[in-house]
Amino acid sequence: MYLKNNLIVILFFVISCQPVEILKPVEIDISNFEKISINTKKIEINTKYNPVFAKNNIEDQIQNPPIDIMIEWNKENIIKLGNENKLVINILDASIIKNEIENIGAKKYEEKTIFKYELFFLVEYELYDNSGFLKANTTVETSRSTTSHKYISLNETEIIINDLLYLSLQDYINETKNQLSIYMGNYLSI
């Protein structure tokens, strides 16, 4: 009887030790994104965005907050060329929020509530001459959202958020190229 109980415990232990699939989060490598060259001697990046610490704002809960990604991309991928002008980059918003919403199209056995993640970027680019006069400026604004089930693992949540960050950054870069070519096209090196 004692041997049988031990055998059951050992069998239960072996069965419970099955490997768990851990999904690797998406890594955002800024160096892989497109670069923009502009005729300027100096680039100044100002962070004018102050995150709101609220229930829905999750910037303080994620590994790569949008503001850090935005600062890093502008530092690494806006290339300065030339001996005159000054480019001022004002980061006005880089927020990510998470809201619980009703799953309107839910089928009979699906969750009635889901999470919606929304990411928003707002950045202003100003080009000044050596005397401090504004030569050109533009504002770049992008937003993207996604949803997830309410009851998912932390690993799956991190993957969803990283994917949202990656795709939002791609949208932002495309819109930045578009806006800069329209309003600062004479100062870009293509």
C-alpha positions in Angstrom: 0.0 0.0 0.0 2.8 2.4 0.9 4.6 1.6 -2.4 1.4 2.1 -4.3 0.9 5.6 -2.7 4.5 6.6 -3.4 4.2 5.4 -7.0 1.0 7.5 -7.5 2.8 10.6 -6.0 5.8 10.1 -8.3 3.6 9.5 -11.3 1.6 12.7 -10.5 4.9 14.6 -10.1 6.3 13.4 -13.5 3.0 14.2 -15.3 2.9 17.7 -13.8 6.4 18.5 -14.9 5.6 18.6 -18.5 7.3 21.5 -20.4 5.3 24.8 -20.6 5.6 26.7 -23.9 7.0 30.2 -23.1 6.7 32.6 -26.0 9.6 34.9 -26.5 8.6 38.6 -26.5 9.1 40.7 -29.6 12.4 42.6 -29.4 12.3 46.2 -30.8 15.7 46.8 -32.4 15.7 50.5 -33.4 18.7 50.1 -35.7 16.5 47.9 -38.1 14.1 50.8 -38.7 14.5 53.3 -41.5 16.7 56.4 -41.0 16.0 59.9 -42.1 18.8 62.3 -43.0 18.3 66.1 -42.6 20.4 69.1 -43.2 21.2 70.3 -39.7 24.2 70.8 -37.5 22.5 70.0 -34.2 19.5 68.0 -33.0 17.7 68.7 -29.8 15.1 66.3 -28.3 12.7 67.7 -25.7 10.4 65.4 -23.8 7.3 67.5 -23.1 5.1 64.5 -22.3 4.4 63.7 -18.7 2.6 60.4 -18.3 -0.6 60.5 -16.4 -0.6 57.9 -13.6 -4.1 56.5 -13.9 -5.7 53.1 -13.8 -5.9 52.9 -17.6 -2.4 54.2 -18.4 0.0 51.3 -18.4 3.3 52.9 -19.3 4.8 52.2 -15.9 3.8 48.6 -16.1 5.6 47.6 -19.4 9.2 46.9 -20.1 9.6 49.2 -23.1 7.4 52.3 -22.5 6.5 54.2 -25.7 8.4 57.4 -24.6 11.7 55.5 -24.4 11.2 54.0 -27.8 10.3 57.4 -29.3 13.4 59.0 -27.8 15.7 56.2 -28.9 14.3 56.2 -32.4 14.8 60.0 -32.8 18.3 59.8 -31.3 19.5 56.9 -33.5 17.5 57.3 -36.7 17.4 61.0 -37.4 20.8 61.6 -39.0 22.2 65.1 -39.0 24.1 66.3 -42.1 25.5 69.8 -42.7 27.0 72.7 -40.9 24.0 74.9 -40.3 20.4 74.8 -38.8 19.1 73.2 -35.7 16.4 70.6 -35.5 14.2 70.6 -32.4 12.1 67.5 -31.7 9.4 68.0 -29.1 7.8 64.7 -28.0 4.3 65.8 -26.9 2.6 62.5 -26.3 3.7 58.8 -26.2 0.9 57.2 -24.3 -0.5 53.7 -24.1 -3.7 52.9 -22.3 -5.6 49.7 -21.5 -9.4 49.7 -21.2 -11.8 46.9 -20.5 -14.6 47.0 -23.1 -17.6 44.9 -24.0 -17.0 42.3 -26.6 -19.9 43.2 -28.9 -19.5 40.4 -31.3 -19.0 37.7 -28.7 -20.4 34.3 -29.5 -22.2 32.1 -26.8 -19.1 30.7 -25.1 -16.7 33.7 -25.7 -15.7 36.3 -23.1 -18.2 39.1 -22.8 -15.5 41.6 -21.9 -12.1 42.1 -23.5 -9.1 44.5 -23.2 -8.4 47.2 -25.7 -4.9 48.7 -25.9 -4.4 52.1 -27.6 -1.1 53.7 -28.3 -0.7 57.4 -29.4 2.3 59.3 -30.6 2.4 63.1 -31.1 5.8 64.7 -32.0 6.6 68.2 -33.3 9.6 68.8 -35.6 11.0 72.4 -35.9 13.9 73.4 -38.0 15.6 76.7 -37.1 18.4 78.6 -38.9 21.6 79.7 -37.2 19.9 83.0 -36.1 17.1 81.1 -34.3 14.4 81.8 -36.9 11.9 79.1 -37.7 12.5 77.8 -41.2 10.0 74.9 -41.3 8.0 72.8 -38.9 5.5 69.9 -38.9 3.6 67.7 -36.4 3.4 64.0 -36.7 0.5 62.1 -35.1 -0.2 58.4 -35.2 -2.4 56.0 -33.2 -3.0 52.3 -33.3 -5.0 49.9 -31.2 -5.5 46.2 -30.6 -7.6 43.9 -28.4 -7.0 40.8 -26.4 -8.9 38.4 -24.3 -9.4 39.4 -20.7 -7.9 36.2 -19.2 -4.5 35.6 -20.8 -1.0 35.1 -19.4 1.4 37.8 -18.6 3.7 36.5 -21.3 0.9 36.8 -23.9 0.0 40.3 -22.7 3.7 41.4 -23.1 3.8 40.0 -26.6 0.6 41.8 -27.6 1.9 45.1 -26.2 5.3 44.7 -27.8 3.6 43.9 -31.2 1.5 47.0 -30.8 4.6 49.1 -30.0 6.5 47.7 -33.0 3.6 48.3 -35.5 2.9 51.7 -34.0 6.5 52.7 -34.5 6.4 51.6 -38.1 3.3 53.7 -38.6 5.0 56.7 -36.9 8.1 56.4 -39.1 6.0 56.2 -42.3 4.0 59.3 -41.3 7.2 61.1 -40.2 8.8 60.5 -43.6 5.6 61.7 -45.3 5.3 64.9 -43.2 9.0 65.8 -43.3 9.1 65.4 -47.1 6.0 67.7 -47.4 7.1 70.4 -45.0 10.9 70.0 -44.8 11.6 68.4 -48.2 14.3 71.0 -49.1 16.3 70.0 -46.1 16.1 66.2 -46.4 18.9 64.2 -47.9 17.3 61.3 -49.9 
